[in-house]
Amino acid sequence: LALRPLQDDLPKWILLGNRNQTPMGQWVSRKCAKIDTPLLVLTEDYISALRCSRFSCAMPLMGVNLSDWHLNQVIQWRTAALKEYEECLVMVWLDNDSQLVVKQAKAIRKRLDPFVNCGIIFIKKEPKHFRNDSEIREVINGT
């Protein structure tokens, strides 16, 4: 659970519970999902990951940093995906509400590059703020 206190003397977000969230959404098995290339979307928060999980695998980072634990989850996801597919893709979709967040997205991509094909979605609207699921699908699919 993440709370936003909206007070200057407190942090922007207070997180209650565990930051370590696993990927959710469409599993990578060809038997379960009719997809050409498995996709994992990394988001800043749980609600955004939940919205993206309707069209791909998604994992909330619960912030703007890729922890060692999350990196391990991405590597495990990639290993499972490559058992059934020739390639897989990870997209970083943070809130992009400041240059610092964009810098963090680039740092996450750089950290993932040795392990998996990775890109960044740079639009400023975060998944949880889209009205229609079809708009999220268009962003994820690049159309």
Secondary structure, 3 states (H helix, E strand, C coil): CEECCCCCCCCCCEECCCCCCCCEECCCCCCCCCCCCCEEEEECCHHHHHHHCCCCEEEECCCCCCCHHHHHHHHHHHHHHHHHCCCCEEEEECCCCCHHHHHHHHHHHHHHCCCCEEEECCCCCCHHHCCCHHHHHHHHHCC
